[in-house]
Amino acid sequence: MSEDPKWELALLATVQSFYQKLLSDHLQAKLPTPHSLEPEAISSEKGNVRDTLSQMHPWLQVLDMAITPAMLRQALTTETDAEVAEAMLRYFVRNRDFSDMNRDKADLVATFLYRHPRVPGQWETRGYGLDGALPLSPFEIALIEILADSEAPSLPEEHVQLLRAFGPLQEESDHLRDFNALIDSGIIQRVRDLKAALGPSFYHPGVLATMAPYNAAFGARFDELFRDAATEIKQFAKSLEELGGNILSTVDGVEVTVEHVAALEASELLKSDYSTALEKFRRVSKLKKELERRPPIRRAKLTPDVRPSAHVIPMRSGGGAAAAAAPARQYTPSAVTAQQLSLEEARLIRVIESIRIFVRVADPKFRKVVPMRYFNLTLSTAEVEAYCADYLEEKSDRADVGRTLLRIVAVVARMGTETEEMRRSHASPSLWKLRADALVALLEIGRALNEQTTKVIAAQEGDGKSDQVASLKASLQKLRDRADLVVKMLAHPGSKG
């Protein structure tokens, strides 16, 4: 502790002021304060400083008990004065309270200071010493100065080893691609266990300087993946509600309805403390898994005895859908919207890029067979060459042919994926309809691609390029065959294709 009681009292008065405002805002009422600890009494030179300190310590302990880490997290905003945050950190470190709650609060304040430097970019610049050695990070130097009046125990070697685990943990979190993977990794609990294992060393400037950058990076990644998961669930719930359904799935024996999802506020949940909200996050993850694994239940049935609309037709002349008899349950798609087409175009771009990557890195002996989610996609020699080509940005005949082949392959692949998804969701009318609508949009794209390819073939025939004509015709035939299969499945929902 500081030898200057006035300095200590000023520090604690700053903490008290912050705490009382926090609680007053939380309670929406002014918090009564002991008369001797009112700002006027503290600033008065008549009082005995040590007597005031003896009253201040237990009063702050009471306020500490009332304030949770989640409340502190919400109270620390961009409007919070850095001087106040630094006083809070000094208080937590000097308090020598090794409980989980005190540790979490110190962790939050240190991370806040890291996220909000006094000067933008202050922590990013790191120079070298004259001897070429890497010096302490700017943030650790700042923490050493902030905590100069606090006793900092030396770090035992085993705790230094624990700190080295945070680099790999951050890399692991950076590579987690969705919220389910983050929850399943158990990284949140592993980090909490690591922090607890540090014991009193947790309050060392070097430890806090290691924790804060990790917390900032992981927090940003967590928020991003959680918001993505919540958005996906909300979008699915909205689609389901438009189709007349209500219950999405069952999680831990409890039915999750559209209303439950509508009440899910990602921003509010993210403000809560990770440790107490972790179970809620796990339930969101479970719901997302359930929606990915199996179709929702108790949904509205599609209207029976309805025929496909006129634009769902095969792309070759004659036959095709005209021969389809009316099944017991049929499907009438809505008009294809610009939004549907835009969404499918974005998916096609991703498919093209995925196939391109595989073909370019695969063994030449095997790159004609591209593994997809449900099937293997077989490419022709010309299609493989197109996916390996580096001239596709040219304004030339060969570039036109290459781009056309890429697009045909991608549309065939997307149709294959959606037809398989539709087979798997046949018992769920609303999910089946979502897949069917996607296939109708792909048929529309395929129809336009058929016309475009026919023009490219005509141009190549005019130039006498028989090899390219043969390649285009073969690929186009695959597209037409796949389109016929799609039309058959849409006209006969019970068809196995």
N, C-alpha and C positions, 0 to 999 in steps of 0.2 A: 504494500500500500504506500501511497505517497506520504511524505513527511509533512506536507503542507495541507492542513485540514481545510483551509478555504478553497484550495484547488479541488480537493475531493468533493466538497459540498457543491461547488459549481457544477462538477461533472454529474453528480447524482441529481441535482436540481434540473439539469437538462433532460435526463432520463425520465424523471418524474413528470415533467411538463409534456413530453412526448406520450408517455403512458396514459396520462389523464385525458389528453385530447383523444387518443385512440379509443379509450373506453367510453368517453362521453359520446363520441360519434357512433360507437357500436350500440350503446344503450339509448341513444337519441335523447339524452338528458344530461345535465351537468353533474359531474361526479363530485360529491362533497369531499373536501380536503381538510385534514387536521389543521386547526388554526395556526399552530406553530410552524407548519410547513407551507403556508401560503407564500407566494413569491415576495410579498411585502415584508413578511417576517424574516424570510431567509436573507433578503438584501439588507435588512436593518443591522446596523453595527452594534445594537444594544444586546442582542442575543449572544449566548455562548455557542460558539461554532461546534464544539465537541458534543454538547448536549443535543444540538440540532441533528448532528450526524447520528447520534445514538437513536434518535427517533426516525430518521430517514431510512435507515437500513431495514428495519422490520416493515415499514410502510411500503417500501419498494418490493419486498418479498411478497406482501399481500397482492400488490398490483401484478407482480410476476405470475402468481398463481392464477390470476383471472385472465391472463392473456395467453392465448395459444399461439404456436408457430404460424398457424393459418391466418390468424388475425394480424400478426405482425407482417406476414407476407403481403396482405392486402393494404396495410397501412404504409408500407414502403413504396412510394410512387416517385415519378420523375420530379414531383414538386418537393420531395423531402430534401432538406438542406444536408449537404455532405458533412457539415460540422456536427449535426445531430446524429447522423449515422455513425460517425467516428466515435462520438461519445457513447453511443449504445454498444459499440464493439468493445470499447474500453471497459464498460460496465460488466459485460458478459465474461470477458477474460479475467477481470479482477475478482469477479464474484466467486470463482473457484467452485462452481456448482457443476458436477460432472454428470448430471442427469441427462437423459435423452432430450428433454424439453429445452434445457439451457444450451445444449450442444446444437440442437436444430436452430435455435434463435441466433446463436453466434454465426452459424453457417449461413443463414439467410442474410444477415447484415454484411458479412464479408463478401458474399456473392453480389449483393446490391452495390457495394463500393466498387467491385470489379466491373460490373455492368455499366456503372455511371461514373466514370472518372471525371475529375474536375476539368481536365483538358481533353477533348476528343482525341483518341489515339494514344493517350498517355502510356498505356500498358503495352503497346505493340512494338515500340522501339527498344531494341536491345543492342547495346554496343559491346565491344570487346575491351578487356583490360590491356594494359601495356605489355603484359607477358603473354598475351594471346589467349588467356583463359576466359571462359564464359562467366561473366559476373552474375550476381543475383538478378532476378527479374525485377523490372521497375515496380511491379505491384508488391513483391515481397519487401523491397526497400521501403516502400510507403507504409506497409504494415509494421515494419520494425520501428519506424518513426512514430506511428500512431500509438503503438503499444510500448513505447520506451519506458514508461513509468510502471509497467506491469512486469512481474517476474515471469520470465520465459524459461521453463526448464529445458535442459539440453535434450536432444532427441536421441534415444537409445537406438542402436543399430537395427534392432528388429522392427522398429517403427519406420526407419528410413526405408527398409525393404518393403514394408506395406505401402508406402507412398509410391513406390515404383510400379505398383499394380494399376495405378489410375491411367497411365498412358495407354496400355492395352485395352482397358475398359472403355476409354473414350473412342478408340478405334473400332471396337466392337459395336458400340452404340451407333457410330456413324454409318456402319454397314447394315444396320437393321432397316429393312425396306418397308415394313408395315407394322401396325400397332400390335397385331397378334404376335409377331416375332419378338417385339420388344417385351411384351408381358411374359411370353414363354421363356425368354432368356433368363429371367430371374435377376436381371442386372440391378434392379432397384434394391432388392433385399441384400444382394451381395455387397453393394456399396455401403448400405447402412451398417452391415456387419463390420465392414472394414473401418468405418468411421468410429464405431463403438470400440473396436479393438485398440484404437489409438489412445484411449483413456485420457489422462491429463495432457498428453502430448498434442491432443487435438487443437489446443489453444496456442500452440507455437506459431509464430508468424510464417515459418516455412511450410507448415501443414496447411494453414488457412490459405496461403498463396497457391498451394497445389489444389485444394478443394474448389476454390472459387471458379477458376477457368473450366474445370470439369463440370461443375454445376451449371454454369452458363451454357456450355455446349450441349450437355445432355438435356437441360431444360428446354432449349430451343427445339431439339430433335423430338423430344417427347411431345411437346405442344403441337408440332407439325403433324406427327403421325396420328395423334389422338384426334385432332380436328379433321383429318382426312377420313378416319374411321367413322366418326360421328356424322360427317357429311354423307358418306356412302350409305349408312343406315337410314338417315333421314330421306335421302333420295329414293331409296327402295320403298320406304314407308309411304312416301307421297305417291309413287306409282301404284302401289297396292291399294291405297285409299281411292284413287281415281277409278280403279277397277271394281270398287265396291267391297274390298276385303278389309279385315280389321286386325286379325291376329298374325303377327309375323312369325313367332316361334315361341319355344318354351325354354327358359333358362333357369336352372336350379329348381325345376318343378313349378316355376311361376310363368304364366303366359304373358308374353310381352306384346302389347297392343300398339296400334298406330298412335294412340293418345299418349302412351308412355314415351314413345320416341319423340313425339312433338314437344313433350315437356323437357326433353334432354337439352340442357344448356351447357354447351362445351366450355364457354368462357367462365361460367360460374364454377363448374367442376374443377377447372384448371386453377382457380384461385385457392382451392382448398389444399390442405396439407397432404402431401403425397402419402404419408404413412397412414392417415385416417381415411383417405379417399381411395386407397389402393384396391379395396374390395369392389368399389363401384367401377373402377377402371377395368378390373378383371371381368366384371359382368358385361361391360360393353364389348370386351374382347370375345367373350363367349358367344354373345349375340351375333357378332360379325362372323364368327366361325360357323355358327349354326346356319346363318343365311347363305354362306358359301357352300356348306356341305349338303344341305338338303332344302327342298322347296318349303316355303311357309305353309301353314295349315289354315283350315277354315276360311277359304277365300270364295269369292263369288264365282258361280259357274258361268261359262260363256253361253251366249244365246244359241240354242240348237237350231238346226235346219237353216243355216245361212250359207250361201255360196260365196266362193272367193270373188273378189272384185275383178273387173275386166283387165286391169293392167298386170295382174299376176299371170303371165303367160310365158311359154318357153320362147327362146330366141331363135330357134330354127323354124322354117316355114312348115305349116301343117301340123297335125297330130297333137302331141303334148297334152296340155291341160284340157283341150276340147274333148278328149276321150274320158276325162275323169267323171265318174259318177258321183252323185251327191251322197256323202256319207251321213251317218247318223248325227255326227257332230261336226260342223264345218266352221269355217273362219272367214270373216270379212275384215280385211285390214282397213285402217283409216288411210286417208291420203298421206303420202310420204311428205314430211315437212322438211324445210331447209335445215332445221336443227338436227333431224335424224341423219340427213346426208352429211352434214358437217361432222357429226360424231363418228360416222362410219369412215369418213375420209381420214380423220385423225387416227383411227384404229388401223386403217390400211397402211398409213405411213409407218406406224410402229411395226407392223408385220413385215413390211418390206425391209426395214432396217434390221430386224431380228434375223430374217433369212439371209440377208446380205452378210451379216457378221458370221453366221454359221458357215456359209458356203466359202467365205474367204479364209477361214482358219481351219476348216476340216481337211482331212486327208483327201487328196484328189480322187482316191479310189471310192470314197464313201460319200462325197458331198452331194451326190445326186439324190440322196435320201435324207430329207430334213425331218428330224423328230419334232412333231407338234404335240400339243397337250393330249389329244385322244387318238392320234393316228400318225402315220409317216407320210410325208408329202414327197412324191416322186417328181423330180425335175428332168426335163429333157436336156440334152447337151447344149442346145441354144439358150435355154433358160438359165443354166449354170453360167454360161459365158456372159449373159446379160448381167447377172448378179455380181460377176467379177469385174465387169467393165469399168474403165475409168474415163469414158468419153460421154457419159450420159448427159452432161451439161452442155454438150455441143448443140449447135443448130445444124443438124445433118440427118440424112436418111438413116444411117446406122444408129444414131442416138434415138430417133423416133421409134425404130424397131425395138431397141433395148428397153426403153421406157414402157412401151406397150407390153412387152413380155413380163416385165417386173409387175406391172399392174394386174395383168391376167392371173399370174401366180398368186398374188396377194388376195384377189377377190375369191379365187377358188379355195384358198386356205381358209379365209374367213367364213365362207359358206359351209365348208366342212366342219369347222368348229361350232358354228351356230346350229347346224342340223344335229350334231351329236348332243349339244346342250339341250336341244328341244326334245330329243328322244328321252333323255334322262329326266326331264321335267314333265313328262306327259301326264302324270297323275296330279299335277298341280296346274289347273287351268290358267291362273293369272300369270304364273311364271312362264308357262308355255306360250302365252300370248306375247309376253315381252320378247321372247326369242323369235317368235313368228314375225313380229313387227320389225325386228332387226333384219331378218331374212328378206322381208319385202323391200326394205331400203337397199339391201345388197342386190336384189334382183333389178331394181331401178338403176343402180350403178352399173350392173352387168349389162343391162340393155344399152346404156349409153356407150359402154366400153365395146360392145359388139359392133355398134355403128362406127365407132372410131377406128377399130381394128380393120373393119372391112375397107375403110378408106385408105389406111396404110397399106393393106395388101394390094389394092388397086394401083397405088402409086409404085409399089415395088415391082408389080407385074409389068407396068409400063416401062420400067427401067431394065427389065429382063433379069432381075435378081431372083432366080428361081429358088435358091437355097433359103433365102430369108422368107420368101413367100410360103414355102413348105413348113418352115418353123412356126410362122405366125398362124397358119391354118391348123396345125396340130394343136397348138396351145389354145386357140379359139374353140376348137372342138371340145377340149376338156372343159372349158368354161360353159359351153352350151349343154354338155352332158350333166354337169353339176347343177346348172339352172333347172333342167328338166326334173332332176331328182328333188330339188327344193319345191318346185311347183307341185309335184306329186304329194310330197309330205304335207304341204299346206292345204291341198284339196282333200286329202285323206288323213286326218289327225292320227288315226290308229295305225297308219302305214309304218312299216319298219324301214322303208326306203329301199 
